[in-house]
C-alpha cells in the first residue's frame, strides 16, 4: 500500500527544506537535529520518572532513566530499553515519549539506557554498556525497587540491535530474561540483504546506513561479529520475541529475516506490521494515529511475557 499520507508529507517537507540528511552533516550537528525533532513532542503523563547513574565495567558511568507507571514499584516487572539512532544519535531524552508510552502500555517499569555512542566510543562499547545496564538493573543492590525476577529487554532500530545482542549474552551466561521486544531492529551488517530498495530514501538512505556502520564499527572485520550481525548468530534458546515493523521502512527486511530465523531456531516470535508506516514511527502517537496500535500490541506482549496477564 502507499506510504501513510502524514508520513509522506513529512518526507516531502524535509526534502523541500533543503536541510542535508544526517550522514551529510558533522555528527554533533546531526545529533542536535535529532534531539530537536523529538524534543518538540508532548510528554505523556507517567506516575514517576527517576534519573539514575549506571556503572560500567571499565569504571565509567552512563545515564539512565527509570519510568514507573504505578505507585507500588516493588510489584512492577522491569524492561531495559535501548534507544535508536544508528549507534551515533539519540538519547534517553530523544526517546522520552516512547519509553513513557511503553511503560504505561505494558505496566512494566522501563529503564532507558544512555549507552556510549560512536564514533567516540566504537563497537563493542555500546554492547558492553547495554549488558552492564541489564546486569546492574537486575541486581536488587541497584536499589531500583522493582521486581528483579521478571526482566525483559527492548529497543528500536540500532537499540533493537543492542537488545538482540544482550539477549544472546543473557542466554550464554544464564542470565534470566523473559522477553525481547525489537522494534524495526538492525539485525545484519549486510545491506545487500538488509534493505528494501523500493523504500530507499524513505526516512533512511542506503548511504546513511553505511555512514552509521562506518562510525560505529572499528573496521570491516567487526561486520561479522554476532554482537552486531545478530542475524548470523546461533539463535537457539533465546527468550520469546516480539518484533514491530513498518511496511515502508527500507530496513524492514532485517526484521523479517530475523523473525524467520528466530522461528527456525525454535524461538516463539510474534510480528506486528503497521501498513503504510515508516521507520521511526514507534512512540509517535501524537503524529501518527496508527502508531498507537503498535504501542498497544508491544505493551500487551511485554505484559503477558512478564506477568502472564494480557493487557
C-alpha positions as a LaTeX table, in Angstrom:
\begin{tabular}{lrrr}
\hline
Residue & $x$ (\AA) & $y$ (\AA) & $z$ (\AA) \\
\hline
Unk1 & 0.00 & 0.00 & 0.00 \\
Unk2 & 1.17 & 3.62 & $-0.36$ \\
Unk3 & 3.11 & 5.46 & 2.33 \\
Unk4 & 0.91 & 6.92 & 5.04 \\
Unk5 & $-0.10$ & 10.44 & 3.88 \\
Unk6 & 1.12 & 12.07 & 7.10 \\
Unk7 & 4.49 & 10.39 & 6.69 \\
Unk8 & 4.62 & 11.31 & 3.01 \\
Unk9 & 4.04 & 14.98 & 3.86 \\
Unk10 & 6.86 & 14.84 & 6.41 \\
Unk11 & 9.19 & 13.37 & 3.80 \\
Unk12 & 8.17 & 15.95 & 1.19 \\
Unk13 & 8.59 & 18.81 & 3.66 \\
Unk14 & 12.04 & 17.56 & 4.64 \\
Unk15 & 13.15 & 17.36 & 1.02 \\
Unk16 & 11.83 & 20.85 & 0.26 \\
Unk17 & 13.55 & 22.33 & 3.31 \\
Unk18 & 16.95 & 21.78 & 1.74 \\
Unk19 & 18.44 & 20.60 & 5.05 \\
Unk20 & 21.05 & 17.91 & 4.42 \\
Unk21 & 20.40 & 14.40 & 5.65 \\
Unk22 & 22.16 & 13.26 & 8.83 \\
Unk23 & 25.00 & 11.46 & 7.06 \\
Unk24 & 25.96 & 14.65 & 5.20 \\
Unk25 & 26.43 & 16.59 & 8.45 \\
Unk26 & 29.02 & 16.53 & 11.23 \\
Unk27 & 27.92 & 14.06 & 13.90 \\
Unk28 & 27.34 & 16.79 & 16.57 \\
Unk29 & 25.04 & 18.68 & 14.19 \\
Unk30 & 23.17 & 15.52 & 13.24 \\
Unk31 & 22.71 & 14.76 & 16.94 \\
Unk32 & 21.38 & 18.24 & 17.65 \\
Unk33 & 18.87 & 17.98 & 14.80 \\
Unk34 & 17.76 & 14.55 & 16.02 \\
Unk35 & 17.21 & 15.81 & 19.57 \\
Unk36 & 15.34 & 18.90 & 18.42 \\
Unk37 & 12.98 & 16.83 & 16.28 \\
Unk38 & 11.91 & 14.57 & 19.12 \\
Unk39 & 12.13 & 17.26 & 21.79 \\
Unk40 & 9.11 & 19.02 & 20.27 \\
Unk41 & 6.77 & 16.16 & 21.22 \\
Unk42 & 4.38 & 16.48 & 24.16 \\
Unk43 & 5.33 & 14.25 & 27.08 \\
Unk44 & 2.60 & 11.79 & 28.11 \\
Unk45 & 1.98 & 11.63 & 31.86 \\
Unk46 & 3.75 & 8.90 & 33.83 \\
Unk47 & 3.45 & 8.20 & 37.54 \\
Unk48 & 7.13 & 8.90 & 38.11 \\
Unk49 & 10.41 & 9.20 & 36.19 \\
Unk50 & 13.73 & 8.99 & 38.02 \\
Unk51 & 17.18 & 9.69 & 36.60 \\
Unk52 & 19.80 & 7.14 & 37.65 \\
Unk53 & 23.52 & 6.56 & 37.14 \\
Unk54 & 24.60 & 3.15 & 35.76 \\
Unk55 & 28.15 & 1.87 & 36.39 \\
Unk56 & 30.08 & 0.17 & 33.58 \\
Unk57 & 32.77 & $-2.50$ & 33.63 \\
Unk58 & 35.54 & $-0.07$ & 32.68 \\
Unk59 & 34.98 & 2.29 & 35.60 \\
Unk60 & 32.78 & 4.80 & 33.76 \\
Unk61 & 29.13 & 5.64 & 34.33 \\
Unk62 & 26.30 & 6.15 & 31.86 \\
Unk63 & 22.92 & 7.84 & 32.37 \\
Unk64 & 19.63 & 6.06 & 32.73 \\
Unk65 & 16.03 & 6.98 & 33.39 \\
Unk66 & 13.57 & 4.76 & 35.19 \\
Unk67 & 9.88 & 5.13 & 34.30 \\
Unk68 & 7.40 & 3.86 & 36.87 \\
Unk69 & 3.76 & 3.56 & 35.75 \\
Unk70 & 2.40 & 2.81 & 39.24 \\
Unk71 & 2.92 & 3.77 & 42.88 \\
Unk72 & 3.96 & 0.35 & 44.20 \\
Unk73 & 7.09 & $-0.23$ & 42.15 \\
Unk74 & 8.04 & $-3.39$ & 44.06 \\
Unk75 & 5.33 & $-5.25$ & 42.13 \\
Unk76 & 6.46 & $-3.95$ & 38.74 \\
Unk77 & 8.49 & $-6.09$ & 36.33 \\
Unk78 & 11.35 & $-4.37$ & 34.52 \\
Unk79 & 12.02 & $-3.69$ & 30.84 \\
Unk80 & 15.52 & $-2.43$ & 29.96 \\
Unk81 & 15.25 & $-0.21$ & 26.89 \\
Unk82 & 17.93 & 0.83 & 24.36 \\
Unk83 & 17.17 & 3.83 & 22.16 \\
Unk84 & 17.68 & 4.01 & 18.41 \\
Unk85 & 19.73 & 6.43 & 16.35 \\
Unk86 & 22.15 & 4.27 & 14.41 \\
Unk87 & 24.52 & 3.86 & 17.41 \\
Unk88 & 25.51 & 7.54 & 16.85 \\
Unk89 & 22.40 & 9.62 & 17.52 \\
Unk90 & 19.60 & 9.52 & 20.05 \\
Unk91 & 19.47 & 9.58 & 23.83 \\
Unk92 & 17.21 & 8.88 & 26.77 \\
Unk93 & 15.81 & 12.38 & 26.15 \\
Unk94 & 15.01 & 11.84 & 22.46 \\
Unk95 & 13.14 & 8.65 & 23.38 \\
Unk96 & 11.45 & 10.02 & 26.50 \\
Unk97 & 8.00 & 9.92 & 24.89 \\
Unk98 & 8.34 & 6.36 & 23.54 \\
Unk99 & 9.57 & 4.98 & 26.86 \\
Unk100 & 6.80 & 6.74 & 28.80 \\
Unk101 & 4.21 & 5.26 & 26.45 \\
Unk102 & 5.76 & 1.79 & 26.67 \\
Unk103 & 5.78 & 1.84 & 30.48 \\
Unk104 & 2.11 & 2.81 & 30.54 \\
Unk105 & 1.15 & 0.31 & 27.82 \\
Unk106 & 2.97 & $-2.63$ & 29.42 \\
Unk107 & 2.51 & $-1.93$ & 33.13 \\
Unk108 & 6.25 & $-2.53$ & 33.40 \\
Unk109 & 8.90 & $-0.26$ & 34.83 \\
Unk110 & 11.12 & 0.82 & 31.93 \\
Unk111 & 14.80 & 1.66 & 32.35 \\
Unk112 & 16.04 & 3.71 & 29.39 \\
Unk113 & 19.81 & 3.34 & 28.94 \\
Unk114 & 22.12 & 6.11 & 27.69 \\
Unk115 & 24.85 & 3.86 & 26.31 \\
Unk116 & 28.00 & 5.39 & 24.83 \\
Unk117 & 27.85 & 6.04 & 21.08 \\
Unk118 & 30.16 & 6.07 & 18.10 \\
Unk119 & 32.35 & 7.43 & 16.74 \\
Unk120 & 33.77 & 8.48 & 20.11 \\
Unk121 & 33.12 & 5.02 & 21.59 \\
Unk122 & 33.11 & 2.36 & 18.91 \\
Unk123 & 31.82 & $-1.21$ & 18.99 \\
Unk124 & 31.72 & $-3.15$ & 21.27 \\
Unk125 & 31.44 & $-0.34$ & 23.84 \\
Unk126 & 27.69 & 0.14 & 23.31 \\
Unk127 & 27.10 & $-3.63$ & 23.59 \\
Unk128 & 29.13 & $-3.80$ & 26.80 \\
Unk129 & 27.25 & $-0.81$ & 28.22 \\
Unk130 & 23.95 & $-2.45$ & 27.30 \\
Unk131 & 24.95 & $-5.69$ & 29.04 \\
Unk132 & 26.26 & $-3.83$ & 32.08 \\
Unk133 & 22.97 & $-1.93$ & 32.34 \\
Unk134 & 20.99 & $-5.18$ & 32.33 \\
Unk135 & 23.24 & $-6.77$ & 34.93 \\
Unk136 & 23.12 & $-3.71$ & 37.17 \\
Unk137 & 19.37 & $-3.23$ & 36.87 \\
Unk138 & 18.70 & $-6.93$ & 37.52 \\
Unk139 & 20.61 & $-6.79$ & 40.82 \\
Unk140 & 18.48 & $-5.83$ & 43.87 \\
Unk141 & 21.54 & $-3.97$ & 45.15 \\
Unk142 & 20.96 & $-1.36$ & 42.43 \\
Unk143 & 18.04 & $-0.14$ & 44.51 \\
Unk144 & 15.56 & 0.34 & 41.68 \\
Unk145 & 12.81 & $-1.07$ & 43.87 \\
Unk146 & 11.24 & $-3.22$ & 41.15 \\
Unk147 & 10.66 & $-6.95$ & 40.79 \\
Unk148 & 14.11 & $-8.08$ & 39.63 \\
Unk149 & 12.89 & $-11.62$ & 38.94 \\
Unk150 & 10.91 & $-10.53$ & 35.85 \\
Unk151 & 13.06 & $-8.70$ & 33.31 \\
Unk152 & 12.82 & $-8.08$ & 29.57 \\
Unk153 & 14.91 & $-6.13$ & 27.07 \\
Unk154 & 13.64 & $-3.83$ & 24.33 \\
Unk155 & 14.94 & $-1.37$ & 21.78 \\
Unk156 & 14.27 & 0.30 & 18.47 \\
Unk157 & 16.44 & 0.31 & 15.33 \\
Unk158 & 20.09 & 0.24 & 16.49 \\
Unk159 & 18.71 & $-0.11$ & 20.01 \\
Unk160 & 16.87 & $-3.21$ & 18.82 \\
Unk161 & 20.23 & $-4.49$ & 17.63 \\
Unk162 & 21.65 & $-3.93$ & 21.12 \\
Unk163 & 18.65 & $-5.61$ & 22.75 \\
Unk164 & 19.16 & $-8.63$ & 20.49 \\
Unk165 & 22.86 & $-8.76$ & 21.38 \\
Unk166 & 22.02 & $-8.54$ & 25.08 \\
Unk167 & 19.53 & $-11.40$ & 24.72 \\
Unk168 & 22.29 & $-13.53$ & 23.18 \\
Unk169 & 24.62 & $-12.68$ & 26.06 \\
Unk170 & 21.92 & $-13.44$ & 28.63 \\
Unk171 & 21.34 & $-16.87$ & 27.11 \\
Unk172 & 25.05 & $-17.65$ & 27.04 \\
Unk173 & 25.61 & $-16.55$ & 30.66 \\
Unk174 & 22.42 & $-17.96$ & 32.14 \\
Unk175 & 21.06 & $-14.51$ & 32.98 \\
Unk176 & 17.27 & $-14.78$ & 33.40 \\
Unk177 & 15.38 & $-12.89$ & 30.70 \\
Unk178 & 11.66 & $-13.19$ & 30.00 \\
Unk179 & 11.30 & $-11.49$ & 26.62 \\
Unk180 & 12.87 & $-9.39$ & 23.88 \\
Unk181 & 10.93 & $-6.61$ & 22.16 \\
Unk182 & 12.66 & $-5.49$ & 18.96 \\
Unk183 & 11.26 & $-2.50$ & 17.09 \\
Unk184 & 12.33 & $-2.34$ & 13.41 \\
Unk185 & 15.69 & $-3.75$ & 14.53 \\
Unk186 & 19.03 & $-3.62$ & 12.77 \\
Unk187 & 19.99 & $-7.28$ & 12.52 \\
Unk188 & 22.64 & $-7.50$ & 9.79 \\
Unk189 & 25.60 & $-5.51$ & 8.52 \\
Unk190 & 24.99 & $-6.85$ & 5.01 \\
Unk191 & 22.96 & $-4.15$ & 3.28 \\
Unk192 & 22.56 & $-6.30$ & 0.16 \\
Unk193 & 20.05 & $-8.42$ & 2.11 \\
Unk194 & 19.11 & $-5.90$ & 4.78 \\
Unk195 & 17.50 & $-3.18$ & 2.71 \\
Unk196 & 14.42 & $-2.90$ & 0.52 \\
Unk197 & 15.45 & $-0.70$ & $-2.43$ \\
Unk198 & 11.82 & 0.25 & $-3.05$ \\
Unk199 & 11.94 & 2.41 & 0.07 \\
Unk200 & 15.49 & 3.73 & $-0.20$ \\
Unk201 & 15.24 & 7.38 & 0.84 \\
Unk202 & 12.06 & 6.94 & 2.89 \\
Unk203 & 13.32 & 8.27 & 6.25 \\
Unk204 & 16.57 & 6.34 & 5.70 \\
Unk205 & 19.02 & 6.17 & 2.80 \\
Unk206 & 21.42 & 3.38 & 1.97 \\
Unk207 & 24.39 & 5.76 & 2.21 \\
Unk208 & 23.12 & 6.87 & 5.61 \\
Unk209 & 23.00 & 3.28 & 6.86 \\
Unk210 & 26.58 & 2.78 & 5.67 \\
Unk211 & 27.60 & 6.01 & 7.45 \\
Unk212 & 26.21 & 4.68 & 10.71 \\
Unk213 & 28.12 & 1.43 & 10.33 \\
Unk214 & 31.35 & 3.22 & 9.41 \\
Unk215 & 31.13 & 5.41 & 12.51 \\
Unk216 & 30.18 & 2.57 & 14.84 \\
Unk217 & 32.39 & $-0.34$ & 13.85 \\
Unk218 & 36.17 & $-0.19$ & 14.37 \\
Unk219 & 36.79 & $-1.82$ & 10.98 \\
Unk220 & 35.46 & $-4.28$ & 8.38 \\
Unk221 & 36.50 & $-7.29$ & 10.48 \\
Unk222 & 33.78 & $-6.46$ & 13.00 \\
Unk223 & 30.98 & $-6.76$ & 10.44 \\
Unk224 & 30.62 & $-10.49$ & 11.05 \\
Unk225 & 30.67 & $-10.28$ & 14.85 \\
Unk226 & 27.39 & $-11.81$ & 16.13 \\
Unk227 & 27.11 & $-8.99$ & 18.69 \\
Unk228 & 26.27 & $-6.66$ & 15.81 \\
Unk229 & 25.42 & $-9.06$ & 12.96 \\
Unk230 & 22.88 & $-10.82$ & 15.15 \\
Unk231 & 21.18 & $-12.42$ & 12.14 \\
Unk232 & 24.29 & $-14.57$ & 11.77 \\
Unk233 & 24.30 & $-15.73$ & 15.40 \\
Unk234 & 23.13 & $-19.05$ & 16.82 \\
Unk235 & 19.61 & $-18.11$ & 17.94 \\
Unk236 & 18.54 & $-21.32$ & 19.65 \\
Unk237 & 17.46 & $-20.95$ & 23.26 \\
Unk238 & 16.72 & $-17.22$ & 23.14 \\
Unk239 & 13.73 & $-15.79$ & 25.04 \\
Unk240 & 10.45 & $-15.32$ & 23.21 \\
Unk241 & 10.43 & $-12.31$ & 20.90 \\
Unk242 & 8.11 & $-9.60$ & 19.66 \\
Unk243 & 9.12 & $-7.72$ & 16.52 \\
Unk244 & 7.45 & $-4.46$ & 15.50 \\
Unk245 & 7.83 & $-3.48$ & 11.83 \\
Unk246 & 6.82 & $-0.69$ & 9.47 \\
Unk247 & 5.77 & $-1.64$ & 5.95 \\
Unk248 & 7.52 & 1.25 & 4.17 \\
Unk249 & 10.78 & 1.00 & 6.11 \\
Unk250 & 13.89 & 0.33 & 3.99 \\
Unk251 & 15.30 & $-1.94$ & 6.73 \\
Unk252 & 12.06 & $-3.89$ & 7.18 \\
Unk253 & 13.75 & $-6.97$ & 5.60 \\
Unk254 & 16.18 & $-7.09$ & 8.52 \\
Unk255 & 13.33 & $-7.57$ & 10.99 \\
Unk256 & 11.54 & $-10.03$ & 8.72 \\
Unk257 & 14.66 & $-12.13$ & 8.24 \\
Unk258 & 15.37 & $-12.11$ & 11.96 \\
Unk259 & 11.82 & $-13.16$ & 12.82 \\
Unk260 & 12.09 & $-16.05$ & 10.37 \\
Unk261 & 15.50 & $-17.05$ & 11.77 \\
Unk262 & 14.18 & $-16.98$ & 15.34 \\
Unk263 & 11.23 & $-19.17$ & 14.40 \\
Unk264 & 13.54 & $-21.59$ & 12.56 \\
Unk265 & 15.63 & $-21.80$ & 15.75 \\
Unk266 & 12.55 & $-22.69$ & 17.79 \\
Unk267 & 12.06 & $-19.27$ & 19.41 \\
Unk268 & 8.38 & $-18.27$ & 19.64 \\
Unk269 & 8.10 & $-14.95$ & 17.80 \\
Unk270 & 5.22 & $-12.60$ & 17.10 \\
Unk271 & 5.42 & $-9.91$ & 14.43 \\
Unk272 & 3.32 & $-6.77$ & 14.17 \\
Unk273 & 3.48 & $-4.89$ & 10.85 \\
Unk274 & 1.94 & $-1.42$ & 10.51 \\
Unk275 & 0.80 & $-0.84$ & 6.90 \\
Unk276 & 1.98 & 2.32 & 5.18 \\
Unk277 & 4.18 & 3.32 & 8.07 \\
Unk278 & 7.83 & 4.37 & 8.06 \\
Unk279 & 10.98 & 3.88 & 10.12 \\
Unk280 & 10.94 & 5.83 & 13.37 \\
Unk281 & 7.17 & 5.81 & 13.89 \\
Unk282 & 7.12 & 3.87 & 17.17 \\
Unk283 & 6.10 & 6.13 & 20.02 \\
Unk284 & 5.00 & 8.94 & 17.71 \\
Unk285 & 1.31 & 8.52 & 18.55 \\
Unk286 & 0.98 & 12.31 & 18.58 \\
Unk287 & 1.98 & 12.39 & 14.90 \\
Unk288 & 0.76 & 9.06 & 13.52 \\
Unk289 & $-2.61$ & 7.72 & 14.75 \\
Unk290 & $-1.70$ & 4.22 & 13.57 \\
Unk291 & 1.33 & 4.19 & 15.91 \\
Unk292 & $-0.98$ & 3.68 & 18.89 \\
Unk293 & $-1.93$ & 0.17 & 17.77 \\
Unk294 & 1.73 & $-0.87$ & 17.54 \\
Unk295 & 2.45 & 0.53 & 21.02 \\
Unk296 & $-0.60$ & $-1.23$ & 22.44 \\
Unk297 & 0.49 & $-4.51$ & 20.86 \\
Unk298 & 4.04 & $-4.14$ & 22.18 \\
Unk299 & 2.78 & $-3.33$ & 25.65 \\
Unk300 & 0.43 & $-6.31$ & 25.67 \\
Unk301 & 3.21 & $-8.67$ & 24.59 \\
Unk302 & 5.52 & $-7.41$ & 27.34 \\
Unk303 & 2.78 & $-7.62$ & 29.94 \\
Unk304 & 1.94 & $-11.20$ & 29.00 \\
Unk305 & 5.60 & $-12.27$ & 28.99 \\
Unk306 & 6.42 & $-10.55$ & 32.27 \\
Unk307 & 3.24 & $-11.15$ & 34.27 \\
Unk308 & 1.25 & $-13.76$ & 32.39 \\
Unk309 & $-1.60$ & $-11.25$ & 32.14 \\
Unk310 & $-2.84$ & $-9.99$ & 28.78 \\
Unk311 & $-3.48$ & $-6.23$ & 28.81 \\
\hline
\end{tabular}
